[in-house]
Amino acid sequence: MIGDVDLAPWAIVIADTWMWTPFVMLICLAGLRSIPDSIYEAAECDRASKWRQFWTITIQMVLPFLMLAILFRGIENFKMFDLVVQLTGGGPGNTTELTSINLKREAFERWRTGYASAYAVILFVTVFGLASIYVKALNKVKER
């Protein structure tokens, strides 16, 4: 399965999902537990259906937590190195080669350390910039 060009990326996705689902579920559970029961009681008094309560209360109150989980997973996916190296080593071919694996190869196999350090700085600035934009969007969602 890991040696097949079509299935190797799916093997990594399955292993990564298996590894990180409990963390994401704990964040979601924390979001669900933070919703006060009085909001649901008020919605029932206003005769809101369960579907309406889900969309207007549950989703809106849990959305910042979901966005936080997505932010953590996005940053972690940019850093993903060990799982891919242990499972496929970036192969077969370069099917599962990530930026972190390419960075390691440039620095330690091709000995292009200057290029690799510039690559690492660009990768850091990209991740930091995207995370900053995402955090600003998260703060706007929290203010609603």
CORGI-V882320 format. One record per residue. RES is the residue in three letters. PHI is phi in whole degrees, 0 to 359 (none if undefined). PSI is psi in whole degrees, -180 to 180 (* if undefined). OMEGA is omega as a letter, one per 20 degrees, with the letter a starting at -180 (NA if undefined). Layout:
res=RES phi=PHI psi=PSI omega=OMEGA
res=RES phi=PHI psi=PSI omega=OMEGA
This chain:
res=MET phi=none psi=-44 omega=a
res=ILE phi=285 psi=-24 omega=r
res=GLY phi=275 psi=-7 omega=a
res=ASP phi=273 psi=134 omega=a
res=VAL phi=298 psi=-37 omega=a
res=ASP phi=281 psi=-31 omega=a
res=LEU phi=263 psi=-18 omega=a
res=ALA phi=300 psi=-46 omega=r
res=PRO phi=298 psi=-35 omega=r
res=TRP phi=291 psi=-33 omega=r
res=ALA phi=297 psi=-40 omega=r
res=ILE phi=292 psi=-42 omega=r
res=VAL phi=299 psi=-44 omega=a
res=ILE phi=295 psi=-45 omega=r
res=ALA phi=295 psi=-41 omega=r
res=ASP phi=293 psi=-41 omega=r
res=THR phi=296 psi=-43 omega=r
res=TRP phi=299 psi=-37 omega=a
res=MET phi=283 psi=-37 omega=a
res=TRP phi=254 psi=-6 omega=r
res=THR phi=299 psi=-42 omega=r
res=PRO phi=300 psi=-38 omega=r
res=PHE phi=296 psi=-45 omega=r
res=VAL phi=294 psi=-39 omega=r
res=MET phi=293 psi=-35 omega=r
res=LEU phi=295 psi=-39 omega=r
res=ILE phi=296 psi=-44 omega=r
res=CYS phi=296 psi=-40 omega=r
res=LEU phi=297 psi=-40 omega=r
res=ALA phi=298 psi=-40 omega=r
res=GLY phi=295 psi=-42 omega=r
res=LEU phi=293 psi=-38 omega=a
res=ARG phi=288 psi=-18 omega=a
res=SER phi=277 psi=-7 omega=a
res=ILE phi=278 psi=121 omega=r
res=PRO phi=291 psi=144 omega=r
res=ASP phi=295 psi=-26 omega=a
res=SER phi=297 psi=-28 omega=r
res=ILE phi=292 psi=-42 omega=r
res=TYR phi=292 psi=-37 omega=r
res=GLU phi=296 psi=-41 omega=r
res=ALA phi=294 psi=-38 omega=r
res=ALA phi=293 psi=-37 omega=r
res=GLU phi=294 psi=-37 omega=r
res=CYS phi=296 psi=-33 omega=r
res=ASP phi=276 psi=7 omega=r
res=ARG phi=61 psi=37 omega=r
res=ALA phi=282 psi=137 omega=r
res=SER phi=289 psi=165 omega=r
res=LYS phi=298 psi=-37 omega=r
res=TRP phi=295 psi=-44 omega=r
res=ARG phi=295 psi=-40 omega=r
res=GLN phi=298 psi=-41 omega=r
res=PHE phi=298 psi=-47 omega=a
res=TRP phi=285 psi=-37 omega=a
res=THR phi=267 psi=-23 omega=a
res=ILE phi=251 psi=-61 omega=a
res=THR phi=298 psi=-53 omega=a
res=ILE phi=297 psi=-43 omega=a
res=GLN phi=294 psi=-35 omega=a
res=MET phi=278 psi=-27 omega=a
res=VAL phi=267 psi=-15 omega=a
res=LEU phi=306 psi=-43 omega=r
res=PRO phi=299 psi=-36 omega=r
res=PHE phi=291 psi=-41 omega=r
res=LEU phi=297 psi=-42 omega=r
res=MET phi=295 psi=-37 omega=r
res=LEU phi=295 psi=-42 omega=r
res=ALA phi=297 psi=-41 omega=r
res=ILE phi=295 psi=-40 omega=r
res=LEU phi=298 psi=-48 omega=r
res=PHE phi=299 psi=-44 omega=a
res=ARG phi=292 psi=-37 omega=r
res=GLY phi=296 psi=-45 omega=r
res=ILE phi=296 psi=-42 omega=r
res=GLU phi=295 psi=-35 omega=r
res=ASN phi=292 psi=-32 omega=r
res=PHE phi=292 psi=-31 omega=a
res=LYS phi=271 psi=-7 omega=a
res=MET phi=303 psi=119 omega=a
res=PHE phi=222 psi=-55 omega=a
res=ASP phi=297 psi=-41 omega=a
res=LEU phi=296 psi=-45 omega=a
res=VAL phi=291 psi=-41 omega=r
res=VAL phi=295 psi=-42 omega=a
res=GLN phi=291 psi=-37 omega=a
res=LEU phi=278 psi=-49 omega=a
res=THR phi=233 psi=-18 omega=a
res=GLY phi=68 psi=20 omega=a
res=GLY phi=91 psi=-3 omega=a
res=GLY phi=255 psi=-170 omega=i
res=PRO phi=294 psi=137 omega=a
res=GLY phi=69 psi=-122 omega=r
res=ASN phi=233 psi=31 omega=a
res=THR phi=299 psi=-42 omega=a
res=THR phi=251 psi=22 omega=r
res=GLU phi=285 psi=124 omega=r
res=LEU phi=257 psi=173 omega=r
res=THR phi=297 psi=-37 omega=r
res=SER phi=293 psi=-37 omega=r
res=ILE phi=291 psi=-42 omega=r
res=ASN phi=298 psi=-40 omega=r
res=LEU phi=298 psi=-44 omega=r
res=LYS phi=296 psi=-41 omega=a
res=ARG phi=294 psi=-41 omega=r
res=GLU phi=295 psi=-39 omega=a
res=ALA phi=281 psi=-44 omega=a
res=PHE phi=249 psi=-12 omega=r
res=GLU phi=253 psi=-40 omega=r
res=ARG phi=263 psi=-9 omega=r
res=TRP phi=57 psi=39 omega=r
res=ARG phi=258 psi=71 omega=a
res=THR phi=291 psi=-36 omega=r
res=GLY phi=296 psi=-45 omega=r
res=TYR phi=297 psi=-43 omega=a
res=ALA phi=294 psi=-39 omega=r
res=SER phi=291 psi=-38 omega=r
res=ALA phi=295 psi=-39 omega=r
res=TYR phi=298 psi=-42 omega=r
res=ALA phi=294 psi=-40 omega=r
res=VAL phi=294 psi=-43 omega=r
res=ILE phi=297 psi=-41 omega=r
res=LEU phi=297 psi=-43 omega=r
res=PHE phi=297 psi=-46 omega=a
res=VAL phi=297 psi=-39 omega=r
res=THR phi=296 psi=-49 omega=a
res=VAL phi=295 psi=-42 omega=a
res=PHE phi=295 psi=-42 omega=r
res=GLY phi=295 psi=-46 omega=r
res=LEU phi=296 psi=-40 omega=r
res=ALA phi=294 psi=-37 omega=r
res=SER phi=295 psi=-44 omega=r
res=ILE phi=298 psi=-43 omega=a
res=TYR phi=294 psi=-39 omega=r
res=VAL phi=293 psi=-37 omega=r
res=LYS phi=297 psi=-41 omega=r
res=ALA phi=295 psi=-39 omega=r
res=LEU phi=297 psi=-41 omega=r
res=ASN phi=295 psi=-36 omega=r
res=LYS phi=293 psi=-36 omega=r
res=VAL phi=291 psi=-39 omega=r
res=LYS phi=294 psi=-29 omega=a
res=GLU phi=285 psi=-18 omega=a
res=ARG phi=291 psi=* omega=NA
